[in-house]
């Protein structure tokens, strides 16, 4: 499993870094041109980029089986992984809801509404950062007697035993608010958008706009199911297995084998999110076209000459 993590993170690193840096450049360039969830896309790209920047340290650890960078850096990188995952979930939901609302109530989306996206993003980051604190705290609080504990990190960190009742409550909270509710929201937006396509009196340009919105919302749902569903299926079982609440060897081994695979799938969202931007956002595709880049370069040269 050590090499599985190392290979997965190595595959993600370069595409994730290039894709998200490019996405931030494009979004900044056309932020004033569009009203369609660009603030949330910027925050999603930032969340992905933060995790990508921590991947070299993760790769080093899983290849060398040793952590020489100190306990604080270990816990910070460990924490960052979960912040990225749940921030991605939050902002994928925000993108889906914003596209849905813009489709249903296009004339209500004003500059004031755009400013509200900034406030929603700030609240989203605060909620995610606070909610993810138990992940490192449950590892810090373990007084391990292992003499080699200082050289261990990430998946090898021991888990604090907080009791069966508290474990069930913590897992239920994470599953309900971290995955099931967001997935239900995205599913509702998808269903309402599909229903709007069946309205008999839709203008042709409205129909095209609805299809674009549906494509983006369904793509967000696809990322949910591919990246986050396996992890959230295995997460409660893995938590209970590591807390020794599941003790049958066969079941415990199966759970501890599947969970790393699910965790690797969850990390793939760093690469898939830029793909969402390209195939579901006309402005993103236009900004990356060769002609648009040439036009921007000529305009910049003209401005400098003036």
C-alpha positions as CSV (number, residue, x, y, z in Angstrom):
1,X,0.0,0.0,0.0
2,X,3.0,2.3,0.6
3,X,3.9,2.1,-3.1
4,X,0.2,2.5,-4.2
5,X,0.1,5.8,-2.4
6,X,3.5,6.9,-3.8
7,X,2.6,6.0,-7.4
8,X,-0.9,7.6,-7.2
9,X,0.5,10.8,-5.8
10,X,3.3,10.9,-8.4
11,X,0.7,10.5,-11.2
12,X,-1.5,13.3,-9.8
13,X,1.3,15.7,-9.0
14,X,2.2,17.2,-12.4
15,X,-1.2,17.3,-14.1
16,X,-2.8,18.6,-10.9
17,X,-0.2,21.4,-10.5
18,X,-0.4,22.5,-14.1
19,X,-4.2,22.1,-14.4
20,X,-5.0,24.1,-11.2
21,X,-2.4,26.9,-11.8
22,X,-3.8,27.3,-15.3
23,X,-7.3,27.3,-14.0
24,X,-6.5,30.1,-11.6
25,X,-4.9,32.1,-14.3
26,X,-7.9,31.7,-16.6
27,X,-10.5,32.4,-13.9
28,X,-8.7,35.6,-12.9
29,X,-8.6,36.7,-16.5
30,X,-12.3,36.4,-17.1
31,X,-13.7,36.9,-13.6
32,X,-15.5,40.1,-14.7
33,X,-16.9,38.5,-17.9
34,X,-19.1,35.8,-16.5
35,X,-21.6,35.4,-13.7
36,X,-21.6,31.6,-13.6
37,X,-20.0,30.3,-10.4
38,X,-16.5,31.6,-11.1
39,X,-15.9,32.5,-7.5
40,X,-16.6,29.0,-6.4
41,X,-14.4,27.6,-9.2
42,X,-11.5,29.7,-8.0
43,X,-11.9,28.4,-4.5
44,X,-12.1,24.8,-5.7
45,X,-8.9,25.3,-7.7
46,X,-7.2,26.8,-4.6
47,X,-8.3,23.8,-2.5
48,X,-6.9,21.4,-5.1
49,X,-3.6,23.3,-5.4
50,X,-3.0,23.3,-1.7
51,X,-3.2,19.5,-1.7
52,X,-1.0,19.2,-4.8
53,X,1.7,21.3,-3.1
54,X,1.9,18.8,-0.3
55,X,2.2,15.7,-2.5
56,X,6.0,15.8,-2.8
57,X,6.3,15.3,0.9
58,X,3.8,12.4,0.8
59,X,5.7,10.8,-2.1
60,X,9.0,11.1,-0.2
61,X,7.5,9.5,2.9
62,X,5.9,6.5,1.1
63,X,9.1,5.8,-0.9
64,X,11.5,6.2,2.1
65,X,9.2,4.9,4.9
66,X,10.5,7.7,7.1
67,X,9.4,11.2,8.0
68,X,12.3,13.6,8.8
69,X,10.3,16.9,8.6
70,X,8.9,17.1,12.1
71,X,5.6,16.4,13.8
72,X,4.0,19.7,13.0
73,X,4.6,19.4,9.2
74,X,3.3,15.8,9.3
75,X,0.1,16.9,11.0
76,X,-0.3,19.9,8.7
77,X,0.0,17.8,5.6
78,X,-2.3,15.1,7.1
79,X,-4.9,17.8,7.9
80,X,-4.5,19.5,4.5
81,X,-5.6,16.2,2.8
82,X,-9.0,16.3,4.5
83,X,-9.4,20.0,4.2
84,X,-8.9,19.6,0.4
85,X,-11.4,16.8,0.1
86,X,-14.2,18.4,2.1
87,X,-13.5,21.9,0.6
88,X,-13.8,20.3,-2.8
89,X,-17.2,18.7,-1.8
90,X,-18.4,22.1,-0.5
91,X,-17.4,24.0,-3.6
92,X,-18.7,21.4,-6.0
93,X,-22.1,21.7,-4.3
94,X,-21.8,25.5,-4.5
95,X,-21.0,25.4,-8.3
96,X,-24.0,23.1,-8.9
97,X,-26.4,25.3,-6.8
98,X,-25.2,28.5,-8.4
99,X,-25.5,27.2,-12.0
100,X,-29.0,25.8,-11.1
101,X,-30.1,29.1,-9.5
102,X,-28.7,31.2,-12.4
103,X,-30.6,28.9,-14.8
104,X,-33.9,29.2,-12.9
105,X,-33.6,32.8,-11.8
106,X,-31.3,34.5,-14.3
107,X,-32.4,38.1,-13.7
108,X,-31.9,37.8,-10.0
109,X,-28.1,37.2,-10.4
110,X,-26.6,40.6,-10.0
111,X,-23.3,42.0,-8.8
112,X,-24.7,41.9,-5.3
113,X,-25.3,38.2,-5.7
114,X,-21.7,37.8,-6.9
115,X,-20.5,39.5,-3.7
116,X,-22.6,37.0,-1.7
117,X,-20.6,34.2,-3.4
118,X,-17.4,35.6,-1.7
119,X,-19.1,35.5,1.7
120,X,-20.4,32.0,1.1
121,X,-16.8,30.9,0.2
122,X,-15.4,32.4,3.4
123,X,-18.0,30.6,5.5
124,X,-17.4,27.4,3.6
125,X,-13.6,27.5,4.3
126,X,-14.3,28.2,8.0
127,X,-16.7,25.4,8.4
128,X,-14.4,22.9,6.5
129,X,-11.3,23.9,8.5
130,X,-13.1,23.6,11.8
131,X,-14.9,20.4,10.9
132,X,-11.6,18.7,9.8
133,X,-9.7,19.4,13.0
134,X,-10.8,16.1,14.6
135,X,-8.8,14.2,11.9
136,X,-5.3,15.3,13.1
137,X,-6.5,15.7,16.8
138,X,-7.4,12.0,16.9
139,X,-3.8,11.2,15.8
140,X,-2.0,13.8,18.0
141,X,-3.8,12.6,21.1
142,X,-2.4,9.1,20.9
143,X,0.4,8.4,23.4
144,X,2.1,5.7,21.4
145,X,4.8,3.6,23.0
146,X,6.3,2.8,19.6
147,X,10.0,4.0,19.7
148,X,9.8,4.8,15.9
149,X,6.6,6.8,16.2
150,X,8.4,10.1,15.4
151,X,9.3,8.8,11.9
152,X,5.8,7.8,11.0
153,X,3.1,9.9,9.3
154,X,-0.1,9.8,7.4
155,X,-1.7,6.3,7.2
156,X,0.8,5.0,9.7
157,X,-0.3,7.4,12.5
158,X,-2.0,5.6,15.4
159,X,-5.6,6.4,16.1
160,X,-6.8,7.6,19.5
161,X,-9.5,5.3,21.1
162,X,-12.5,7.6,21.9
163,X,-14.9,4.8,22.7
164,X,-17.6,3.1,20.6
165,X,-20.3,5.6,21.1
166,X,-18.1,8.6,20.3
167,X,-16.7,6.8,17.3
168,X,-20.2,6.1,15.9
169,X,-21.3,9.7,16.5
170,X,-18.1,11.1,14.8
171,X,-18.5,8.9,11.8
172,X,-22.2,9.6,11.4
173,X,-21.6,13.3,11.5
174,X,-18.9,13.1,8.9
175,X,-20.9,10.9,6.6
176,X,-24.2,12.8,6.9
177,X,-22.8,16.3,6.5
178,X,-19.7,15.6,4.6
179,X,-21.1,13.4,1.8
180,X,-24.8,12.3,2.0
181,X,-26.3,15.8,2.3
182,X,-24.0,17.4,-0.4
183,X,-24.7,14.5,-2.8
184,X,-28.5,14.9,-2.2
185,X,-28.2,18.6,-3.0
186,X,-26.3,17.9,-6.3
187,X,-28.8,15.2,-7.1
188,X,-31.7,17.6,-6.6
189,X,-30.1,20.3,-8.8
190,X,-29.6,17.6,-11.5
191,X,-33.2,16.5,-11.3
192,X,-34.7,20.0,-11.4
193,X,-32.5,20.9,-14.4
194,X,-33.5,17.8,-16.3
195,X,-37.2,18.6,-15.5
196,X,-36.6,22.2,-16.9
197,X,-35.4,20.7,-20.2
198,X,-38.8,19.0,-20.6
199,X,-40.7,22.3,-20.4
200,X,-42.7,22.7,-23.7
201,X,-42.3,26.5,-24.0
202,X,-38.5,27.0,-23.8
203,X,-36.8,29.4,-26.2
204,X,-33.9,27.8,-28.2
205,X,-31.3,29.9,-26.4
206,X,-32.8,28.9,-23.0
207,X,-32.6,25.3,-24.1
208,X,-28.9,25.6,-24.9
209,X,-28.3,27.3,-21.6
210,X,-30.1,24.6,-19.7
211,X,-28.1,21.9,-21.5
212,X,-24.8,23.6,-20.5
213,X,-26.0,23.9,-16.9
214,X,-27.0,20.3,-16.9
215,X,-23.6,19.2,-18.2
216,X,-21.8,21.0,-15.5
217,X,-24.1,19.8,-12.7
218,X,-23.9,16.2,-13.9
219,X,-20.1,16.4,-14.2
220,X,-20.0,17.5,-10.5
221,X,-22.2,14.6,-9.6
222,X,-19.9,12.3,-11.6
223,X,-16.8,13.5,-9.6
224,X,-18.8,12.9,-6.4
225,X,-19.5,9.3,-7.2
226,X,-16.1,8.5,-8.7
227,X,-13.9,10.2,-6.2
228,X,-15.8,10.5,-3.0
229,X,-18.4,7.7,-2.8
230,X,-15.8,4.8,-2.4
231,X,-14.0,6.8,0.3
232,X,-17.2,7.5,2.3
233,X,-18.3,3.9,1.9
234,X,-15.0,2.6,3.4
235,X,-14.4,5.5,5.9
236,X,-16.7,4.3,8.7
237,X,-15.5,0.7,8.4
238,X,-11.9,1.8,8.3
239,X,-12.4,4.1,11.4
240,X,-14.0,1.2,13.3
241,X,-11.3,-1.3,12.2
242,X,-8.4,1.0,13.3
243,X,-10.2,1.6,16.6
244,X,-10.3,-2.2,17.0
245,X,-14.1,-2.2,17.0
246,X,-14.0,-4.7,14.2
247,X,-11.7,-7.5,15.2
248,X,-12.4,-10.4,12.9
249,X,-9.3,-10.8,10.9
250,X,-10.8,-11.5,7.5
251,X,-13.1,-8.4,7.6
252,X,-10.5,-6.2,9.0
253,X,-8.0,-7.1,6.4
254,X,-10.5,-6.5,3.6
255,X,-11.4,-3.1,5.0
256,X,-7.8,-2.0,5.5
257,X,-7.0,-3.1,1.9
258,X,-9.9,-1.3,0.2
259,X,-9.6,2.0,2.1
260,X,-6.2,3.0,0.7
261,X,-7.6,2.4,-2.8
262,X,-10.6,4.6,-2.0
263,X,-8.3,7.3,-0.5
264,X,-6.3,7.3,-3.8
265,X,-9.5,7.7,-5.8
266,X,-10.5,10.6,-3.5
267,X,-7.2,12.3,-4.3
268,X,-7.9,12.1,-8.1
269,X,-10.3,15.0,-7.8
270,X,-7.2,17.3,-8.0
271,X,-6.8,16.3,-11.6
272,X,-10.5,15.9,-12.6
273,X,-11.6,19.3,-11.5
274,X,-9.6,21.2,-14.2
275,X,-11.2,18.8,-16.7
276,X,-14.6,19.9,-15.4
277,X,-13.6,23.5,-16.0
278,X,-12.5,22.8,-19.6
279,X,-15.4,20.7,-20.8
280,X,-18.2,22.5,-19.0
281,X,-17.2,26.2,-19.2
282,X,-17.2,27.9,-22.5
283,X,-15.1,30.8,-21.2
284,X,-12.4,28.5,-19.9
285,X,-12.2,26.7,-23.3
286,X,-12.2,30.0,-25.2
287,X,-9.5,31.5,-22.9
288,X,-7.2,28.5,-23.6
289,X,-7.7,28.7,-27.4
290,X,-4.7,29.8,-29.4
291,X,-6.4,32.7,-31.0
292,X,-7.6,34.1,-27.7
293,X,-4.1,33.9,-26.2
294,X,-2.7,35.7,-29.2
295,X,-5.4,38.4,-28.9
296,X,-4.6,38.9,-25.2
297,X,-0.9,39.1,-25.9
298,X,-1.4,41.7,-28.7
299,X,-3.7,43.7,-26.4
300,X,-1.2,43.7,-23.6
301,X,1.6,44.8,-26.0
302,X,-0.6,47.6,-27.3
303,X,-1.4,48.7,-23.7
304,X,2.3,48.7,-22.8
305,X,3.2,50.7,-25.9
306,X,0.6,53.3,-25.1
